[in-house]
Amino acid sequence: MTTESDKNANYCDVSSLKRGDLLEVSRTLFTHFGIYLGGDIVAHLMPDILPVFTDDEKAVRQVVTNQRLVLGVICRSASIRVDSVEDFAYGAGIAVNHMDTRCKSPALPSEEVAARAETLVGSTDYSLLWNNCEHFVTHCRYGTPVSIQTDQFCEVVKTIIRDQRSVFVTAALGLAGMFWLGLGPSTTLPTILIPFLLWMAG
């Protein structure tokens, strides 16, 4: 388990960054990752809906707004883009190579890490579980795409599913919905099906 003091020990001054460094910044619900390419720029994978609708490079290069990001997640559209360190950090502190202590594989040579990131710049599919920013940086730095955040999320979901109380809570909510919205296929089917699937999965 990573302590706050461990994290703080890895936060750095931007001037000390080296090409091929793995950067991470805290967001509200998750940690965002990128690969430092030198010259104050970072390659990182961002969900983004805009490239689906336009080839206007100038518009796409602007900082990704929350609305663009959320719609990109929903539509499974993303790009591996190059932004300034400042835009990448978005006001947060930057931790450097913090994942080296958590990954089983050793880091590849710095130049190879940066070259891998540069090769992948452009549009890509997005998946919260299978192809997110953490998969991108671990592929570049360690040669294997993994996401510790995704693994932790899946463990939490499995724990909830295994807890049989979730079956009763879901059934109770479904019955309340049926009572409130009335009896019909759109309320009855989920009320029966979801608790049954949770019970079978548990």
Contact map, one row per residue, 1 for C-alpha under 8 A:
1110000000000000000000000000000000000000000000000000000000000000000000000000000000000000000000000000000000000000000000000000000000000000000000000000000000000000000000000000000000000000000000000000000000
1111011000000000000000000000000000000000000000000000000000000000000000000000000000000000000000000000000000000000000000000000000000000000000000000000000000000000000000000000000000000000000000000000000000
1111111000000000000000000000000000000000000000000000000000000000000000000000000000000000000000000000000000000000000000000000000000000000000000000000000000000000000000000000000000000000000000000000000000
0111111100000000000000000000000000000000000000000000000000000000000000000000000000000000000000000000000000000000000000000000000000000000000000000000000000000000000000000000000000000000000000000000000000
0011111110000000000000000000000000000000000000000000000000000000000000000000000000000000000000000000000000000000000000000000000000000000000000000000000000000000000000000000000000000000000000000000000000
0111111111000000000000000000000000000000000000000000000000000000000000000000000000000000000000000000000000000000000000000000000000000000000000000000000000000000000000000000000000000000000000000000000000
0111111111100000000000000000000000000000000000000000000000000000000000000000000000000000000000100100000000000000000000000000000000000000000000000000000000000000000000000000000000000000000000000000000000
0001111111100000000000000000000000000000000000000000000000000000000000000000000000000000000000100000000000000000000000000000000000000000000000000000000000000000000000000000000000000000000000000000000000
0000111111100000000000000000000000000000000000000000000000000000000000000000000000000000000000000000000000000000000000000000000000000000000000000000000000000000000000000000000000000000000000000000000000
0000011111110000000000000000000000000000000000000000000000000000000000000000000000000000000000111100000000000000000000000000000000000000000000000000000000000000000000000000000000000000000000000000000000
0000001111111000000000000000000000000000000000000000000000000000000000000000000000000000000011110000000000000000000000000000000000000000000000000000000000000000000000000000000000000000000000000000000000
0000000001111101100000000000000000000000000000000000000000000000000000000000000000000000000011110000000000000000000000000000000000000000000000000000000000000000000000000000000000000000000000000000000000
0000000000111111100000000000000000000000000000000000000000000000000000000000000000000000000000000000000000000000000000000000000000000000000000000000000000000000000000000000000000000000000000000000000000
0000000000011111100000000000000000000000000000000000000000000000000000000000000000001000000000000000000000000000000000000000000000000000000000000000000000000000000000000000000000000000000000000000000000
0000000000001111100000000000000000000000000000000000000000000000000000000000000000000000000000000000000000000000000000000000000000000000000000000000000000000000000000000000000000000000000000000000000000
0000000000011111110000000000000000000000000000000000000000000000000000000000000000000000000000000000000000000000000000000000000000000000000000000000000000000000000000000000000000000000000000000000000000
0000000000011111111010000000000000010100000000000000000000000000000000000000000000000000000000010000000000000000000000000000000000000000000000000000000000000000000000000000000000000000000000000000000000
0000000000000001111110000000000000011100000000000000000000000000000000000000000000000000000000000000000000000000000000000000000000000000000000000000000000000000000000000000000000000000000000000000000000
0000000000000000111110000000000000111100000000000000000000000000000000000000000000000000000000000000000000000110010000000000000000000000000000000000000000000000000000000000000000000000000000000000000000
0000000000000000011111000000000000111100000000000000000000000000000000000000000000000000000000000000000000001111110000000000000000000000000010000000000000000000000000000000000000000000000000000000000000
0000000000000000111111100000000000111000000000000000000000000000000000000000000000000000000000011000000000000100000000000000000000000000000000000000000000000000000000000000000000000000000000000000000000
0000000000000000000111110000000011110000000000000000000000000000000000000000000000000000000000011110000000000000000000000000000000000000100010000000000000000000000000000000000000000000000000000000000000
0000000000000000000011111000000011110000000000000000000000000000000000000000000000000000000001111100000000000000000000000000000000000000000000000000000000000000000000000000000000000000000000000000000000
0000000000000000000001111100001111000000000000000000000000000000000000000000000000000000000001110100000000000000000000000000000000000000000000000000000000000000000000000000000000000000000000000000000000
0000000000000000000000111110001110000000000000000000000000000000000000000000000000000000100111100000000000000000000000000000000000000000000000000000000000000000000000000000000000000000000000000000000000
0000000000000000000000011111011100000000000000000000000000000000000000000000000000000000000110000000000000000000000000000000000000000000000000000000000000000000000000000000000000000000000000000000000000
0000000000000000000000001111111100000000000000000000000000000000000000000000000000000000000100000000000000000000000000000000000000000000000000000000000000000000000000000000000000000000000000000000000000
0000000000000000000000000111110000000000000000000000000000000000000000000000000000000000000000000000000000000000000000000000000000000000000000000000000000000000000000000000000000000000000000000000000000
0000000000000000000000000011111000000000000000000000000000000000000000000000000000000000000000000000000000000000000000000000000000000000000000000000000000000000000000000000000000000000000000000000000000
0000000000000000000000000111111100000000000000000000000000000000000000000000000000000000000000000000000000000000000000000000000000000000000000000000100000000000000000000000000000000000000000000000000000
0000000000000000000000011110111110000000000000000000000000000000000000000000000000000000000000000000000000000000000000000000000000000000000000000000000000000000000000000000000000000000000000000000000000
0000000000000000000000011110011111000000000000000000000000000000000000000000000000000000000000000000000000000000000000000000000000001100000000000000000000000000000000000000000000000000000000000000000000
0000000000000000000001111000001111100000000110000000000000000000000000000000000000000000000000000000000000000000000000000000000000001100100000000000000000000000000000000000000000000000000000000000000000
0000000000000000000001110000000111110000011110000000000000000000000000000000000000000001000000000000000000000000000000000000000000001100100000000000000000000000000000000000000000000000000000000000000000
0000000000000000001111100000000011111000011100000000000000000000000000000000000000000000000000000000000000000000110010000000000000000000100100000000000000000000000000000000000000000000000000000000000000
0000000000000000111111100000000001111101111000000000000000000000000000000000000000000000000000000000000000000000010000000000000000000000000000000000000000000000000000000000000000000000000000000000000000
0000000000000000011110000000000000111111111000000000000000000000000000000000000000000000000000000000000000000000010001000000000000000000000000000000000000000000000000000000000000000000000000000000000000
0000000000000000111100000000000000011111110000000000000000000000000000000000000000000000000000000000000000000000000000000000000000000000000000000000000000000000000000000000000000000000000000000000000000
0000000000000000000000000000000000001111100000000000000000000000000000000000000000000000000000000000000000000000000000000000000000000000000000000000000000000000000000000000000000000000000000000000000000
0000000000000000000000000000000000011111110000000000000000000000000000000000000000011000000000000000000000000000000000000000000000000000000000000000000000000000000000000000000000000000000000000000000000
0000000000000000000000000000000000011111111000000000000000000000000000000000000001111000000000000000000000000000000000000000000000000000000000000000000000000000000000000000000000000000000000000000000000
0000000000000000000000000000000001111101111100000000000000000000000000000000000001111001000000000000000000000000000000000000000000000000000000000000000000000000000000000000000000000000000000000000000000
0000000000000000000000000000000001111000111110000000000000000000000000000000000111100000000000000000000000000000000011001000000000000000000000000000000000000000000000000000000000000000000000000000000000
0000000000000000000000000000000011100000011111000000000000000000000000000000000111100001000000000000000000000000000000000000000000001001100000000000000000000000000000000000000000000000000000000000000000
0000000000000000000000000000000011000000001111100000000000000000000000000000011110000000000000000000000000000000000000000000000000011001000000000000000000000000000000000000000000000000000000000000000000
0000000000000000000000000000000000000000000111110000000000000001000010000000011110000000000000000000000000000000000000000000000000011000000000000000000000000000000000000000000000000000000000000000000000
0000000000000000000000000000000000000000000011111000000000000000000111111001111000000000000000000000000000000000000000000000010000000000000000000000000000000000000000000000000000000000000000000000000000
0000000000000000000000000000000000000000000001111110000000000001000111111000111000000000000000000000000000000000000000000000000000000000000000000000000000000000000000000000000000000000000000000000000000
0000000000000000000000000000000000000000000000111111100000000000000110111010110000000000000000000000000000000000000000000000000000000000000000000000000000000000000000000000000000000000000000000000000000
0000000000000000000000000000000000000000000000011111110000010000000100010000000000000000000000000000000000000000000000000000000000000000000000000000000000000000000000000000000000000000000000000000000000
0000000000000000000000000000000000000000000000011111111000010000000000000000000000000000000000000000000000000000000000000010000000000000000000000000000000000000000000000000000000000000000000000000000000
0000000000000000000000000000000000000000000000001111110000000000000000000000100000000000000000000000000000000000000000000000000000000000000000000000000000000000000000000000000000000000000000000000000000
0000000000000000000000000000000000000000000000001111111000000000000000000000000000000000000000000000000000000000000000000000000000000000000000000000000000000000000000000000000000000000000000000000000000
0000000000000000000000000000000000000000000000000111111100010000000000000000000000000000000000000000000000000000000000000000000000000000000000000000000000000000000000000000000000000000000000000000000000
0000000000000000000000000000000000000000000000000010111110010000000000000000000000000000000000000000000000000000000000000000000000000000000000000000000000000000000000000000000000000000000000000000000000
0000000000000000000000000000000000000000000000000000011111110000000000000000000000000000000000000000000000000000000000000000000000000000000000000000000000000000000000000000000000000000000000000000000000
0000000000000000000000000000000000000000000000000000001111111000000000000000000000000000000000000000000000000000000000000000000000000000000000000000000000000000000000000000000000000000000000000000000000
0000000000000000000000000000000000000000000000000000000111111100000000000000000000000000000000000000000000000000000000000000000000000000000000000000000000000000000000000000000000000000000000000000000000
0000000000000000000000000000000000000000000000000000000111111100000000000000000000000000000000000000000000000000000000000000000000000000000000000000000000000000000000000000000000000000000000000000000000
0000000000000000000000000000000000000000000000000110011111111100000000000000000000000000000000000000000000000000000000000000000000000000000000000000000000000000000000000000000000000000000000000000000000
0000000000000000000000000000000000000000000000000000000011111110000000000000000000000000000000000000000000000000000000000000000000000000000000000000000000000000000000000000000000000000000000000000000000
0000000000000000000000000000000000000000000000000000000001111111000000000000000000000000000000000000000000000000000000000000000000000000000000000000000000000000000000000000000000000000000000000000000000
0000000000000000000000000000000000000000000000000000000000001111100000000000000000000010000000000000000000000000000000000000000000000000000000000000000000000000000000000000000000000000000000000000000000
0000000000000000000000000000000000000000000001010000000000000111110110000000000000000000000000000000000000000000000000000000000000000000000000000000000000000000000000000000000000000000000000000000000000
0000000000000000000000000000000000000000000000000000000000000011111110000000000000000000000000000000000000000000000000000000000000000000000000000000000000000000000000000000000000000000000000000000000000
0000000000000000000000000000000000000000000000000000000000000001111111000000000000000000000000000000000000000000000000000000000000000000000000000000000000000000000000000000000000000000000000000000000000
0000000000000000000000000000000000000000000000000000000000000000111111100000000000000000000000000000000000000000000000000000000000000000000000000000000000000000000000000000000000000000000000000000000000
0000000000000000000000000000000000000000000000111100000000000001111111110000000000000000000000000000000000000000000000000000000000000000000000000000000000000000000000000000000000000000000000000000000000
0000000000000000000000000000000000000000000001111000000000000001111111111000000000000000000000000000000000000000000000000000000000000000000000000000000000000000000000000000000000000000000000000000000000
0000000000000000000000000000000000000000000000110000000000000000011111111100000000000000000000000000000000000000000000000000000000000000000000000000000000000000000000000000000000000000000000000000000000
0000000000000000000000000000000000000000000000111000000000000000001111111110000000000000000000000000000000000000000000000000000000000000000000000000000000000000000000000000000000000000000000000000000000
0000000000000000000000000000000000000000000000111100000000000000000111111111110000000000000000000000000000000000000000000000010000000000000000000000000000000000000000000000000000000000000000000000000000
0000000000000000000000000000000000000000000000111000000000000000000011111111110000000000000000000000000000000000000000000000011100000000000000000000000000000000000000000000000000000000000000000000000000
0000000000000000000000000000000000000000000000000000000000000000000001111111100000000000000000000000000000000000000000000000000000000000000000000000000000000000000000000000000000000000000000000000000000
0000000000000000000000000000000000000000000000001000000000000000000000111111100000000000000000000000000000000000000000000000000000000000000000000000000000000000000000000000000000000000000000000000000000
0000000000000000000000000000000000000000000000100000000000000000000000011111110000000000000000000000000000000000000000000000111000000000000000000000000000000000000000000000000000000000000000000000000000
0000000000000000000000000000000000000000000000111001000000000000000000011111111000000000000000000000000000000000000000000011110000000000000000000000000000000000000000000000000000000000000000000000000000
0000000000000000000000000000000000000000000011111000000000000000000000011001111100000000000000000000000000000000000000000011110000000000000000000000000000000000000000000000000000000000000000000000000000
0000000000000000000000000000000000000000000011110000000000000000000000000000111110000000000000000000000000000000000000001111100000000000000000000000000000000000000000000000000000000000000000000000000000
0000000000000000000000000000000000000000001111000000000000000000000000000000011111000000000000000000000000000000000000011111000000000000000000000000000000000000000000000000000000000000000000000000000000
0000000000000000000000000000000000000000001111000000000000000000000000000000001111100000000000000000000000000000000000001100000000000000000000000000000000000000000000000000000000000000000000000000000000
0000000000000000000000000000000000000000111100000000000000000000000000000000000111110000000000000000000000000000000000001000000000000000000000000000000000000000000000000000000000000000000000000000000000
0000000000000000000000000000000000000000111100000000000000000000000000000000000011111011000000000000000000000000000000000000000000000000000000000000000000000000000000000000000000000000000000000000000000
0000000000000000000000000000000000000001110000000000000000000000000000000000000001111111000000000000000000000000000000000000000000000000000000000000000000000000000000000000000000000000000000000000000000
0000000000000100000000000000000000000001110000000000000000000000000000000000000000111111100000000000000000000000000000000000000000000000000000000000000000000000000000000000000000000000000000000000000000
0000000000000000000000000000000000000000000000000000000000000000000000000000000000011111111000000000000000000000000000000000000000000000000000000000000000000000000000000000000000000000000000000000000000
0000000000000000000000000000000000000000000000000000000000000010000000000000000000111111111000000000000000000000000000000000000000000000000000000000000000000000000000000000000000000000000000000000000000
0000000000000000000000000000000001000000010100000000000000000000000000000000000000111111110000000000000000000000000000000000000000000000000000000000000000000000000000000000000000000000000000000000000000
0000000000000000000000001000000000000000000000000000000000000000000000000000000000001111111111000000000000000000000000000000000000000000000000000000000000000000000000000000000000000000000000000000000000
0000000000000000000000000000000000000000000000000000000000000000000000000000000000000111111100000000000000000000000000000000000000000000000000000000000000000000000000000000000000000000000000000000000000
0000000000000000000000000000000000000000000000000000000000000000000000000000000000000110111110000000000000000000000000000000000000000000000000000000000000000000000000000000000000000000000000000000000000
0000000000000000000000001110000000000000000000000000000000000000000000000000000000000000111111000000000000000000000000000000000000000000000000000000000000000000000000000000000000000000000000000000000000
0000000000110000000000001100000000000000000000000000000000000000000000000000000000000000101111100000000000000000000000000000000000000000000000000000000000000000000000000000000000000000000000000000000000
0000000000110000000000111000000000000000000000000000000000000000000000000000000000000000100111110000000000000000000000000000000000000000000000000000000000000000000000000000000000000000000000000000000000
0000001101110000000000111000000000000000000000000000000000000000000000000000000000000000000011111100000000000000000000000000000000000000000000000000000000000000000000000000000000000000000000000000000000
0000000001110000100011110000000000000000000000000000000000000000000000000000000000000000000001111100000000000000000000000000000000000000000000000000000000000000000000000000000000000000000000000000000000
0000000001000000000011100000000000000000000000000000000000000000000000000000000000000000000000111111000000000000000000000000000000000000000000000000000000000000000000000000000000000000000000000000000000
0000001001000000000001110000000000000000000000000000000000000000000000000000000000000000000000111111110000000000000000000000000000000000000000000000000000000000000000000000000000000000000000000000000000
0000000000000000000001000000000000000000000000000000000000000000000000000000000000000000000000001111111000000000000000000000000000000000000000000000000000000000000000000000000000000000000000000000000000
0000000000000000000000000000000000000000000000000000000000000000000000000000000000000000000000001111111001100000000000000000000000000000000000000000000000000000000000000000000000000000000000000000000000
0000000000000000000000000000000000000000000000000000000000000000000000000000000000000000000000000111111000000000000000000000000000000000000000000000000000000000000000000000000000000000000000000000000000
0000000000000000000000000000000000000000000000000000000000000000000000000000000000000000000000000111111100000000000000000000000000000000000000000000000000000000000000000000000000000000000000000000000000
0000000000000000000000000000000000000000000000000000000000000000000000000000000000000000000000000011111111000000000000000000000000000000000000000000000000000000000000000000000000000000000000000000000000
0000000000000000000000000000000000000000000000000000000000000000000000000000000000000000000000000000011111000000000000000000000000000000000000000000000000000000000000000000000000000000000000000000000000
0000000000000000000000000000000000000000000000000000000000000000000000000000000000000000000000000000001111100000000000000000000000000000000001000000000000000000000000000000000000000000000000000000000000
0000000000000000000000000000000000000000000000000000000000000000000000000000000000000000000000000001001111110000000000000000000000000000000001000000000000000000000000000000000000000000000000000000000000
0000000000000000000000000000000000000000000000000000000000000000000000000000000000000000000000000001000011111000000000000000000000000000000011000000000000000000000000000000000000000000000000000000000000
0000000000000000000000000000000000000000000000000000000000000000000000000000000000000000000000000000000001111101100000000000000000000000000011100000000000000000000000000000000000000000000000000000000000
0000000000000000000100000000000000000000000000000000000000000000000000000000000000000000000000000000000000111111100000000000000000000000000000000000000000000000000000000000000000000000000000000000000000
0000000000000000001110000000000000000000000000000000000000000000000000000000000000000000000000000000000000011111110000000000000000000000000010000000000000000000000000000000000000000000000000000000000000
0000000000000000001100000000000000000000000000000000000000000000000000000000000000000000000000000000000000001111111000000000000000000000000000000000000000000000000000000000000000000000000000000000000000
0000000000000000000100000000000000000000000000000000000000000000000000000000000000000000000000000000000000011111111100000000000000000000000100000000000000000000000000000000000000000000000000000000000000
0000000000000000000100000000000000100000000000000000000000000000000000000000000000000000000000000000000000011111111110000000000000000000000110000000000000000000000000000000000000000000000000000000000000
0000000000000000001100000000000000111000000000000000000000000000000000000000000000000000000000000000000000000111111111000000000000000000000100000000000000000000000000000000000000000000000000000000000000
0000000000000000000000000000000000000000000000000000000000000000000000000000000000000000000000000000000000000011111111100000000000000000000000000000000000000000000000000000000000000000000000000000000000
0000000000000000000000000000000000000000000000000000000000000000000000000000000000000000000000000000000000000001111111110000000000000000000100000000000000000000000000000000000000000000000000000000000000
0000000000000000000000000000000000100000001000000000000000000000000000000000000000000000000000000000000000000000111111111000000000000000100100000000000000000000000000000000000000000000000000000000000000
0000000000000000000000000000000000001000001000000000000000000000000000000000000000000000000000000000000000000000011111111000000000000000000000000000000000000000000000000000000000000000000000000000000000
0000000000000000000000000000000000000000000000000000000000000000000000000000000000000000000000000000000000000000001111111000000000000000000000000000000000000000000000000000000000000000000000000000000000
0000000000000000000000000000000000000000000000000000000000000000000000000000000100000000000000000000000000000000000111111100000000000000000000000000000000000000000000000000000000000000000000000000000000
0000000000000000000000000000000000000000001000000000000000000000000000000000001111000000000000000000000000000000000011111110000000000000000000000000000000000000000000000000000000000000000000000000000000
0000000000000000000000000000000000000000000000000000000000000000000000000000001110000000000000000000000000000000000000011111000000000000000000000000000000000000000000000000000000000000000000000000000000
0000000000000000000000000000000000000000000000000010000000000000000000000000111100000000000000000000000000000000000000001111100000000000000000000000000000000000000000000000000000000000000000000000000000
0000000000000000000000000000000000000000000000000000000000000000000000000000111100000000000000000000000000000000000000000111110000000000000000000000000000000000000000000000000000000000000000000000000000
0000000000000000000000000000000000000000000000000000000000000000000000000001111000000000000000000000000000000000000000000011111000100000000000000000000000000000000000000000000000000000000000000000000000
0000000000000000000000000000000000000000000000100000000000000000000000011001110000000000000000000000000000000000000000000001111101110000000000000000000000000000000000000000000000000000000000000000000000
0000000000000000000000000000000000000000000000000000000000000000000000001001000000000000000000000000000000000000000000000000111111110000000000000000000000000000000000000000000000000000000000000000000000
0000000000000000000000000000000000000000000000000000000000000000000000001000000000000000000000000000000000000000000000000000011111110000000000000000010000000000000000000000000000000000000000000000000000
0000000000000000000000000000000000000000000000000000000000000000000000000000000000000000000000000000000000000000000000000000001111110000000000000000010000000000000000000000000000000000000000000000000000
0000000000000000000000000000000000000000000000000000000000000000000000000000000000000000000000000000000000000000000000000000011111110010000000000000000000000000000000000000000000000000000000000000000000
0000000000000000000000000000000000000000000000000000000000000000000000000000000000000000000000000000000000000000000000000000111111111111000000000000000000000000000000000000000000000000000000000000000000
0000000000000000000000000000000000000000000011000000000000000000000000000000000000000000000000000000000000000000000000000000011111111111000000000010000000000000000000000000000000000000000000000000000000
0000000000000000000000000000000111000000000111000000000000000000000000000000000000000000000000000000000000000000000000000000000000111111100000000000000000000000000000000000000000000000000000000000000000
0000000000000000000000000000000111000000000000000000000000000000000000000000000000000000000000000000000000000000000000000000000000111111110000001111000000000000000000000000000000000000000000000000000000
0000000000000000000000000000000000000000000000000000000000000000000000000000000000000000000000000000000000000000000000000000000001111111111000011110000000000000000000000000000000000000000000000000000000
0000000000000000000000000000000000000000000110000000000000000000000000000000000000000000000000000000000000000000000000000000000000111111111100001000000000000000000000000000000000000000000000000000000000
0000000000000000000001000000000011100000000100000000000000000000000000000000000000000000000000000000000000000000000010000000000000001111111110001000000000000000000000000000000000000000000000000000000000
0000000000000000000000000000000000000000000000000000000000000000000000000000000000000000000000000000000000000000000000000000000000000111111111111110000000000000000000000000000000000000000000000000000000
0000000000000000000000000000000000000000000000000000000000000000000000000000000000000000000000000000000000000000000000000000000000000011111111111100000000000000000000000000000000000000000000000000000000
0000000000000000000000000000000000100000000000000000000000000000000000000000000000000000000000000000000000000001110110000000000000000001111111111000000000000000000000000000000000000000000000000000000000
0000000000000000000101000000000000000000000000000000000000000000000000000000000000000000000000000000000000110100100000000000000000000000111111100000000000000000000000000000000000000000000000000000000000
0000000000000000000000000000000000000000000000000000000000000000000000000000000000000000000000000000000011110000000000000000000000000000011111111000000000000000000000000000000000000000000000000000000000
0000000000000000000000000000000000000000000000000000000000000000000000000000000000000000000000000000000000010000000000000000000000000000011111111000000000000000000000000000000000000000000000000000000000
0000000000000000000000000000000000000000000000000000000000000000000000000000000000000000000000000000000000000000000000000000000000000010011101111100000000000000000000000000000000000000000000000000000000
0000000000000000000000000000000000000000000000000000000000000000000000000000000000000000000000000000000000000000000000000000000000000111111101111110000000000000000000000000000000000000000000000000000000
0000000000000000000000000000000000000000000000000000000000000000000000000000000000000000000000000000000000000000000000000000000000000110011000011111000000000000000000000000000000000000000000000000000000
0000000000000000000000000000000000000000000000000000000000000000000000000000000000000000000000000000000000000000000000000000000000010110010000001111111000000000000000000000000000000000000000000000000000
0000000000000000000000000000000000000000000000000000000000000000000000000000000000000000000000000000000000000000000000000000000000000100000000000111111100000000000000000000000000000000000000000000000000
0000000000000000000000000000010000000000000000000000000000000000000000000000000000000000000000000000000000000000000000000000000000000000000000000011111110000000000000000000000000000000000000000000000000
0000000000000000000000000000000000000000000000000000000000000000000000000000000000000000000000000000000000000000000000000000000110000000000000000011111111000000000000000000000000000000000000000000000000
0000000000000000000000000000000000000000000000000000000000000000000000000000000000000000000000000000000000000000000000000000000000000000000000000011111111100000000000000000000000000000000000000000000000
0000000000000000000000000000000000000000000000000000000000000000000000000000000000000000000000000000000000000000000000000000000000000000000000000001111111110000000000000000000000000000000000000000000000
0000000000000000000000000000000000000000000000000000000000000000000000000000000000000000000000000000000000000000000000000000000000000000000000000000111111111000000000000000000000000000000000000000000000
0000000000000000000000000000000000000000000000000000000000000000000000000000000000000000000000000000000000000000000000000000000000000000000000000000011111111100000000000000000000000000000000000000000000
0000000000000000000000000000000000000000000000000000000000000000000000000000000000000000000000000000000000000000000000000000000000000000000000000000001111111110000000000000000000000000000000000000000000
0000000000000000000000000000000000000000000000000000000000000000000000000000000000000000000000000000000000000000000000000000000000000000000000000000000111111111000000000000000000000000000000000000000000
0000000000000000000000000000000000000000000000000000000000000000000000000000000000000000000000000000000000000000000000000000000000000000000000000000000011111111100000000000000000000000000000000000000000
0000000000000000000000000000000000000000000000000000000000000000000000000000000000000000000000000000000000000000000000000000000000000000000000000000000001111111110000000000000000000000000000000000000000
0000000000000000000000000000000000000000000000000000000000000000000000000000000000000000000000000000000000000000000000000000000000000000000000000000000000111111111000000000000000000000000000000000000000
0000000000000000000000000000000000000000000000000000000000000000000000000000000000000000000000000000000000000000000000000000000000000000000000000000000000011111111001000000000000000000000000000000000000
0000000000000000000000000000000000000000000000000000000000000000000000000000000000000000000000000000000000000000000000000000000000000000000000000000000000001111111101000000000000000000000000000000011011
0000000000000000000000000000000000000000000000000000000000000000000000000000000000000000000000000000000000000000000000000000000000000000000000000000000000000111111100000000000000000000000000000000010011
0000000000000000000000000000000000000000000000000000000000000000000000000000000000000000000000000000000000000000000000000000000000000000000000000000000000000011111111100000000000000000000000000000000001
0000000000000000000000000000000000000000000000000000000000000000000000000000000000000000000000000000000000000000000000000000000000000000000000000000000000000000111111110000000000000000000000000000011001
0000000000000000000000000000000000000000000000000000000000000000000000000000000000000000000000000000000000000000000000000000000000000000000000000000000000000000001111111000000000000000000000000000000000
0000000000000000000000000000000000000000000000000000000000000000000000000000000000000000000000000000000000000000000000000000000000000000000000000000000000000001101111111100000000000000000000000010010000
0000000000000000000000000000000000000000000000000000000000000000000000000000000000000000000000000000000000000000000000000000000000000000000000000000000000000000001111111110000000000000000000000011011000
0000000000000000000000000000000000000000000000000000000000000000000000000000000000000000000000000000000000000000000000000000000000000000000000000000000000000000000111111111000000000000000000000010000000
0000000000000000000000000000000000000000000000000000000000000000000000000000000000000000000000000000000000000000000000000000000000000000000000000000000000000000000011111111100000000000000000000000000000
0000000000000000000000000000000000000000000000000000000000000000000000000000000000000000000000000000000000000000000000000000000000000000000000000000000000000000000001111111110000000000000000100110000000
0000000000000000000000000000000000000000000000000000000000000000000000000000000000000000000000000000000000000000000000000000000000000000000000000000000000000000000000111111111000000000000000110110000000
0000000000000000000000000000000000000000000000000000000000000000000000000000000000000000000000000000000000000000000000000000000000000000000000000000000000000000000000011111111100000000000000000000000000
0000000000000000000000000000000000000000000000000000000000000000000000000000000000000000000000000000000000000000000000000000000000000000000000000000000000000000000000001111111110000000000000100000000000
0000000000000000000000000000000000000000000000000000000000000000000000000000000000000000000000000000000000000000000000000000000000000000000000000000000000000000000000000111111111000000001101110000000000
0000000000000000000000000000000000000000000000000000000000000000000000000000000000000000000000000000000000000000000000000000000000000000000000000000000000000000000000000011111111100000000000100000000000
0000000000000000000000000000000000000000000000000000000000000000000000000000000000000000000000000000000000000000000000000000000000000000000000000000000000000000000000000001111111110000000000000000000000
0000000000000000000000000000000000000000000000000000000000000000000000000000000000000000000000000000000000000000000000000000000000000000000000000000000000000000000000000000111111111100001000000000000000
0000000000000000000000000000000000000000000000000000000000000000000000000000000000000000000000000000000000000000000000000000000000000000000000000000000000000000000000000000011111111111001100100000000000
0000000000000000000000000000000000000000000000000000000000000000000000000000000000000000000000000000000000000000000000000000000000000000000000000000000000000000000000000000001111111110000000000000000000
0000000000000000000000000000000000000000000000000000000000000000000000000000000000000000000000000000000000000000000000000000000000000000000000000000000000000000000000000000000111111100000000000000000000
0000000000000000000000000000000000000000000000000000000000000000000000000000000000000000000000000000000000000000000000000000000000000000000000000000000000000000000000000000000011111110001000000000000000
0000000000000000000000000000000000000000000000000000000000000000000000000000000000000000000000000000000000000000000000000000000000000000000000000000000000000000000000000000000011111111001000000000000000
0000000000000000000000000000000000000000000000000000000000000000000000000000000000000000000000000000000000000000000000000000000000000000000000000000000000000000000000000000000001101111101100000000000000
0000000000000000000000000000000000000000000000000000000000000000000000000000000000000000000000000000000000000000000000000000000000000000000000000000000000000000000000000000000001000111111100000000000000
0000000000000000000000000000000000000000000000000000000000000000000000000000000000000000000000000000000000000000000000000000000000000000000000000000000000000000000000000000000000000011111110000000000000
0000000000000000000000000000000000000000000000000000000000000000000000000000000000000000000000000000000000000000000000000000000000000000000000000000000000000000000000000000000000000001111111000000000000
0000000000000000000000000000000000000000000000000000000000000000000000000000000000000000000000000000000000000000000000000000000000000000000000000000000000000000000000000000010011001111111111100000000000
0000000000000000000000000000000000000000000000000000000000000000000000000000000000000000000000000000000000000000000000000000000000000000000000000000000000000000000000000000010001000011111111110000000000
0000000000000000000000000000000000000000000000000000000000000000000000000000000000000000000000000000000000000000000000000000000000000000000000000000000000000000000000000000000000000000111111111000000000
0000000000000000000000000000000000000000000000000000000000000000000000000000000000000000000000000000000000000000000000000000000000000000000000000000000000000000000000000000010000000000011111111100000000
0000000000000000000000000000000000000000000000000000000000000000000000000000000000000000000000000000000000000000000000000000000000000000000000000000000000000000000000000110111001000000001111111110000000
0000000000000000000000000000000000000000000000000000000000000000000000000000000000000000000000000000000000000000000000000000000000000000000000000000000000000000000000000010010000000000000111111111000000
0000000000000000000000000000000000000000000000000000000000000000000000000000000000000000000000000000000000000000000000000000000000000000000000000000000000000000000000000000000000000000000011111111100000
0000000000000000000000000000000000000000000000000000000000000000000000000000000000000000000000000000000000000000000000000000000000000000000000000000000000000000000000000110000000000000000001111111110000
0000000000000000000000000000000000000000000000000000000000000000000000000000000000000000000000000000000000000000000000000000000000000000000000000000000000000000000001110110000000000000000000111111111000
0000000000000000000000000000000000000000000000000000000000000000000000000000000000000000000000000000000000000000000000000000000000000000000000000000000000000000000000100000000000000000000000011111111100
0000000000000000000000000000000000000000000000000000000000000000000000000000000000000000000000000000000000000000000000000000000000000000000000000000000000000000000000000000000000000000000000001111111110
0000000000000000000000000000000000000000000000000000000000000000000000000000000000000000000000000000000000000000000000000000000000000000000000000000000000000000110101100000000000000000000000000111111111
0000000000000000000000000000000000000000000000000000000000000000000000000000000000000000000000000000000000000000000000000000000000000000000000000000000000000000100100100000000000000000000000000011111111
0000000000000000000000000000000000000000000000000000000000000000000000000000000000000000000000000000000000000000000000000000000000000000000000000000000000000000000000000000000000000000000000000001111111
0000000000000000000000000000000000000000000000000000000000000000000000000000000000000000000000000000000000000000000000000000000000000000000000000000000000000000110000000000000000000000000000000000111111
0000000000000000000000000000000000000000000000000000000000000000000000000000000000000000000000000000000000000000000000000000000000000000000000000000000000000000111100000000000000000000000000000000011111
